[in-house]
């Protein structure tokens, strides 16, 4: 009997098979992007942060906006002609302010129409990017969030408030430094938000919205739903395009562990199909 080694099988299942699956998923994403672009006649860009299982027994987490994201988005924008609309699909908890501002600034400067699509949530830096759009396309259950700066693990507005509430002699130097940084951060972010919004509305209205989103009146994870976003004055449209929504299904969460949500993935009679 010939000797049979199990090592080739192990190499296939633990190294080659995950890589093959990732390649197939990438091809499916490219196909979905091309289909959506053909339908909407636009450049479609995704900024989706979900935890995916790839590689050899490992996890690869892409769960916040970083400089690598801004480099790739800016490259995509630079490859887009001035008369081609841009649709950017955002699903993110936020991330690095510098990266989010770079993306927002580049989108704001694009001459053709820019649409930010939010299937589920775009918090913090994700909201900042959405403010650069001519139209914010939101699922009726999707949410945005405040863009008030955070200093370390604390809201800048809260640090400034505590310094104002206590005698200066009772405040340590580090907190005073944080308060000074926080004040500058709020002023800078507010100014940037006004700049983004002023292209689509009167400056006075832009300043009012910027103040609400940066002054710390809400906790940083406060969900601003589509209805409230409209009431604030943001250019929100809830007529969500299912072709955009379908793309996010190709960015699955890690399958490790017991699934917490399960359902039959098909529309039922009397319902409206919306694959998310």
Buried (B, 14 or more C-beta within 10 A) or exposed (E): EEEEEEEEEEEEEEEEEBEEEBEEBEEEBEEBBEBBBEEBEBBBBBBBBBBBBEEEEEEEEBEBBBEEBBEBBBEBBEEBEEEBBBBBBBBBBBBBBEBBBBBBBBBBEBEBBBBBBBBBBBBBBBBBBBBBBBBBBBBEBBBBBBBBBBBEEBBBBBBBBBBEEEEEEEBEEEBEEBBBBBBEBBEBBBEBBBBBBBEBBEEEBBBBBBBBBBBBEBEBEBBBBBEBBBEBBBBBBBEBBEBBBBBBEBBEEEEEEEEEEEEEEEEEEEEEEBBB
